[in-house]
Amino acid sequence: MDQLQFHPVSEIFPSMAQAEFDALVADITANGLREPIHVIGDSIIDGRHRYRACMQAGIEPQFVVVPDGTDLNALVISLNLRRRHLSESQRAIVAARLETRELGRPHKDANLHDLSISRAHASELLNVSVRSVANAAKVLQDGTAELIDAVDRGEVAVSTGADLARLPAHTQQTVLTRTPEEIRAIARDVKDRIQAAGVCGASAVRIFDKVAREHELGGMEQIAVVEVIKAQTPPLPTPAQARRIACEGAPGLAVLATDGRYHSAPSDEQDNTRMQQWLRLREGLEPLGTVPFAPEVAMTAIPTYQEKNVTAWLASAVAFLNQFNLLWSQRHAQS
């Protein structure tokens, strides 16, 4: 038993976290080995964690000999996907480890020379897109050990991991100081504030920017938060679907659609128009009413190349605000 080796194909799936391994040791100590270890010759094909747990627990392991000519890739993938619940990003990392060629060049890991497999085939075996496998290959090629481990554990999406892998190693490590729980908590904060404000579009973006400043999020951390929000947010209906939902709902219901507008039942088109006008007005007034600095400070912040634009915006905005303020004052003077 001491001379058994781990076949390269046994290591394409991520290693267990220490807590998981400790739980496995405890289970095998109490109940024995529930699932045998697959071997070929003196190499373990599947079950390296179970083998190590048996050694630690002092339990005699049970083995199943894999017949010669077996598709080892398919066998290991089938066994592990049945036992584990892996995200698409985690499966993409496995697929990237399987492939031995990248854009026609040999894979840098010479130990996998006998497991030649194309990127397209790897993506098919793991049921992920070729693009995801390409992102995972970037993580394996240029990512730090910490980044690869974070994607392996499902704590960082493979697309984010690929972006991070393009950064210097010290920058990758700095970004990864935020735990997945912290990223998810920030994402919940953003969603709760947007929902409480009842806004979308530019106003929602401003809320996100404010939260990002409060938490001092870096660029990649902001991407990570956005990905969590996207993953947790159901897709918006199309305008046609939104109108159908509004028709089937309570009178006056307005539904946000993919075009960034609220849609109501056709019989309430005037209400729908008024809703769009109110949202546009709010998006203009709210930031003006909450500018966190004095006009004198604003003057020093305007770039020279934007002066003509500011002149044009003021000419339009001041005229509108003066008239609007007059009408607003008259309404409240009468009430």
PAGU-915854 format. One line per field, with one value per residue (C-alpha): residue in one letter; x negated, y, z negated. Coordinates in nm, 3 decimals. Layout:
! PAGU-915854
res: c(A/...)
c1: c(X/...)
c2: c(Y/...)
c3: c(Z/...)
This chain:
! PAGU-915854
res: c(M/D/Q/L/Q/F/H/P/V/S/E/I/F/P/S/M/A/Q/A/E/F/D/A/L/V/A/D/I/T/A/N/G/L/R/E/P/I/H/V/I/G/D/S/I/I/D/G/R/H/R/Y/R/A/C/M/Q/A/G/I/E/P/Q/F/V/V/V/P/D/G/T/D/L/N/A/L/V/I/S/L/N/L/R/R/R/H/L/S/E/S/Q/R/A/I/V/A/A/R/L/E/T/R/E/L/G/R/P/H/K/D/A/N/L/H/D/L/S/I/S/R/A/H/A/S/E/L/L/N/V/S/V/R/S/V/A/N/A/A/K/V/L/Q/D/G/T/A/E/L/I/D/A/V/D/R/G/E/V/A/V/S/T/G/A/D/L/A/R/L/P/A/H/T/Q/Q/T/V/L/T/R/T/P/E/E/I/R/A/I/A/R/D/V/K/D/R/I/Q/A/A/G/V/C/G/A/S/A/V/R/I/F/D/K/V/A/R/E/H/E/L/G/G/M/E/Q/I/A/V/V/E/V/I/K/A/Q/T/P/P/L/P/T/P/A/Q/A/R/R/I/A/C/E/G/A/P/G/L/A/V/L/A/T/D/G/R/Y/H/S/A/P/S/D/E/Q/D/N/T/R/M/Q/Q/W/L/R/L/R/E/G/L/E/P/L/G/T/V/P/F/A/P/E/V/A/M/T/A/I/P/T/Y/Q/E/K/N/V/T/A/W/L/A/S/A/V/A/F/L/N/Q/F/N/L/L/W/S/Q/R/H/A/Q/S)
c1: c(0.000/-0.282/-0.412/-0.090/-0.123/0.132/0.191/0.198/0.563/0.654/0.548/0.751/1.029/0.962/0.826/1.049/1.036/0.881/1.218/1.370/1.076/1.098/1.469/1.382/1.127/1.383/1.645/1.408/1.292/1.653/1.803/1.517/1.453/1.787/1.656/1.354/1.043/0.983/0.631/0.441/0.108/-0.048/0.131/0.451/0.688/0.969/0.981/0.660/0.840/1.002/0.664/0.494/0.788/0.757/0.385/0.457/0.744/0.556/0.827/0.746/0.852/1.050/0.949/1.110/0.872/0.944/0.922/0.659/0.793/1.038/1.094/0.945/1.066/1.427/1.407/1.268/1.504/1.805/1.713/1.638/1.931/2.160/2.017/1.948/2.164/1.930/2.005/1.943/1.621/1.494/1.579/1.399/1.080/1.104/1.151/0.849/0.639/0.755/0.659/0.298/0.292/0.357/0.391/0.177/-0.101/-0.195/-0.065/-0.331/-0.262/-0.463/-0.311/0.014/-0.141/0.055/0.389/0.405/0.743/0.863/1.021/1.348/1.357/1.268/1.548/1.791/1.688/1.734/2.043/1.897/1.837/1.510/1.484/1.497/1.221/1.012/1.059/0.963/0.650/0.552/0.594/0.377/0.113/0.074/0.266/0.099/0.144/0.392/0.600/0.607/0.710/0.988/1.132/1.091/1.298/1.565/1.494/1.397/1.573/1.345/1.416/1.307/1.011/0.899/0.912/0.717/0.457/0.363/0.253/-0.087/-0.113/-0.120/0.196/0.375/0.293/0.415/0.750/0.797/0.782/1.160/1.332/1.624/1.851/1.746/1.813/2.158/2.239/2.146/2.357/2.656/2.601/2.609/2.924/3.103/3.026/3.136/3.457/3.531/3.478/3.693/3.460/3.285/3.043/2.814/2.955/2.880/2.527/2.477/2.587/2.337/2.060/2.142/2.125/1.797/1.648/1.771/1.607/1.302/1.348/1.080/1.166/1.159/1.351/1.622/1.635/1.669/1.959/2.135/2.098/2.258/2.547/2.596/2.587/2.847/3.077/3.339/3.316/3.547/3.842/3.849/4.076/4.346/4.322/4.331/4.651/4.808/4.711/4.856/5.182/5.209/5.123/5.299/5.429/5.154/4.873/4.556/4.288/3.921/3.800/3.470/3.493/3.458/3.816/4.123/4.417/4.782/5.094/5.184/5.493/5.263/5.028/5.060/4.956/4.667/4.556/4.583/4.376/4.101/4.108/4.090/3.793/3.611/3.682/3.565/3.242/3.174/3.280/3.151/2.778/2.805/2.975/2.711/2.386/2.147/1.946/1.996/2.031/1.690/1.535/1.729/1.573/1.223/1.323/1.436/1.178/1.099/1.213/1.560/1.626/1.835/2.048/2.103/2.211/2.464/2.596/2.637/2.825/3.078/3.089/3.120/3.411/3.587/3.517/3.636/3.965/4.007/3.935/4.191/4.462/4.371/4.390/4.728/4.869/4.766/4.876/5.228/5.237)
c2: c(0.000/0.238/0.212/0.318/0.631/0.887/0.868/1.217/1.169/1.129/1.488/1.670/1.734/1.984/1.861/1.845/2.128/2.026/2.033/1.802/1.563/1.554/1.469/1.190/1.045/1.053/0.883/0.607/0.555/0.510/0.329/0.190/0.263/0.294/0.322/0.131/0.293/0.249/0.147/0.047/-0.122/0.052/0.383/0.519/0.640/0.757/0.785/0.955/1.126/0.800/0.627/0.893/0.887/0.507/0.543/0.805/0.608/0.276/0.115/-0.144/0.010/-0.182/-0.165/-0.210/-0.287/-0.081/-0.296/-0.213/-0.002/0.186/0.552/0.692/1.046/0.935/0.705/0.965/1.234/1.006/0.898/1.249/1.429/1.171/1.234/1.608/1.912/2.133/2.474/2.548/2.729/2.428/2.195/2.433/2.407/2.028/2.048/2.277/2.027/1.752/1.924/1.887/2.131/2.505/2.676/2.403/2.415/2.128/2.153/2.263/1.963/1.678/1.428/1.439/1.340/1.014/1.186/1.383/1.548/1.853/2.159/2.093/1.733/1.842/2.099/1.834/1.583/1.838/2.001/2.351/2.600/2.615/2.978/2.872/2.618/2.888/3.111/2.822/2.755/3.120/3.077/2.763/2.925/3.268/3.254/3.235/2.922/3.118/3.217/2.863/2.731/2.993/2.891/2.522/2.576/2.770/3.094/3.288/3.254/3.130/3.439/3.664/3.435/3.478/3.857/3.836/3.608/3.892/4.102/4.086/3.816/4.061/4.231/3.895/3.822/4.164/4.120/3.777/3.920/3.962/3.640/3.503/3.573/3.939/3.966/3.807/4.039/4.346/4.218/4.178/4.533/4.669/4.475/4.577/4.947/4.939/4.757/4.998/5.297/5.142/5.258/5.115/5.230/5.520/5.560/5.196/5.241/5.539/5.327/5.060/5.319/5.455/5.108/5.041/5.360/5.276/4.933/5.061/4.794/4.755/4.708/4.326/4.317/4.527/4.274/3.993/4.174/4.234/3.865/3.762/4.004/3.873/3.512/3.580/3.804/3.647/3.776/4.065/3.998/4.140/4.442/4.216/3.977/4.270/4.402/4.054/4.024/4.368/4.270/3.957/4.139/4.389/4.713/4.973/4.718/4.835/4.577/4.652/4.502/4.445/4.786/4.951/5.082/4.999/4.864/4.850/4.711/4.873/5.034/5.217/5.363/5.711/5.579/5.403/5.725/5.915/5.647/5.685/6.064/6.039/5.799/6.027/6.329/6.142/6.035/6.402/6.559/6.301/6.337/6.716/6.716/6.491/6.638/6.601/6.919/7.293/7.470/7.631/7.284/7.175/7.461/7.327/6.973/7.054/6.955/7.227/7.013/6.979/7.350/7.382/7.087/7.233/7.563/7.385/7.168/7.467/7.666/7.384/7.268/7.609/7.710/7.380/7.395/7.757/7.676/7.349/7.518/7.788/7.531/7.323/7.627/7.725/7.377/7.378/7.737/7.629/7.321)
c3: c(0.000/-0.079/0.278/0.450/0.658/0.772/1.145/1.306/1.404/1.035/0.970/1.234/0.982/0.700/0.370/0.065/-0.184/-0.516/-0.694/-0.431/-0.456/-0.836/-0.805/-0.559/-0.801/-1.081/-0.863/-0.749/-1.109/-1.222/-0.924/-0.719/-0.352/-0.175/0.182/0.315/0.462/0.836/0.936/1.247/1.183/0.883/0.951/0.798/1.069/0.842/0.463/0.357/0.068/-0.043/-0.025/-0.239/-0.483/-0.519/-0.591/-0.857/-1.012/-1.006/-0.791/-0.526/-0.190/0.071/0.437/0.776/1.063/1.374/1.689/1.950/2.234/2.011/2.097/1.778/1.846/1.886/1.583/1.344/1.469/1.434/1.081/0.955/1.117/0.957/0.611/0.625/0.689/0.889/1.039/1.406/1.312/1.120/1.410/1.648/1.442/1.461/1.839/1.870/1.678/1.912/2.234/2.339/2.627/2.623/2.959/3.120/2.859/2.623/2.268/2.020/1.792/1.944/1.700/1.897/2.230/2.230/2.175/2.499/2.538/2.730/2.571/2.752/2.627/2.273/2.273/2.394/2.127/1.848/2.001/2.012/2.293/2.483/2.372/2.006/2.067/2.235/1.929/1.702/1.909/1.857/1.482/1.480/1.698/1.535/1.208/0.869/0.660/0.445/0.748/0.889/0.548/0.521/0.860/0.769/0.454/0.644/0.459/0.773/1.110/1.386/1.599/1.312/1.253/1.614/1.575/1.250/1.410/1.643/1.344/1.170/0.903/0.611/0.743/0.769/0.407/0.294/0.469/0.315/-0.039/-0.019/-0.119/0.088/-0.209/-0.207/0.168/0.127/-0.165/0.041/0.330/0.096/-0.032/0.324/0.415/0.094/0.147/0.511/0.420/0.134/0.365/0.638/0.913/1.217/1.486/1.401/1.049/0.971/1.101/0.872/0.575/0.676/0.707/0.362/0.205/0.389/0.242/-0.107/-0.094/0.098/0.365/0.628/0.993/0.987/0.659/0.823/1.107/0.853/0.681/1.014/1.105/0.774/0.833/1.188/1.070/0.799/1.003/1.229/1.589/1.672/1.904/2.256/2.311/2.457/2.163/1.919/2.075/2.054/1.688/1.621/1.793/1.579/1.255/1.033/1.191/1.225/1.207/1.385/1.473/1.543/1.873/2.052/2.219/1.876/1.886/1.679/1.879/1.780/1.940/2.278/2.126/1.883/2.144/1.997/1.655/1.822/1.989/1.662/1.491/1.752/1.713/1.334/1.349/1.590/1.367/1.058/1.231/1.304/0.973/0.725/0.802/0.808/0.470/0.316/0.457/0.159/0.221/0.263/0.602/0.546/0.528/0.835/1.032/0.965/1.069/1.425/1.690/1.942/2.236/2.075/2.028/2.346/2.241/1.893/2.049/2.271/1.985/1.756/2.020/2.054/1.693/1.529/1.750/1.676/1.301/1.271/1.444/1.253/0.920/0.999/1.080/0.775/0.548/0.692/0.633/0.269/0.217/0.318/0.097)
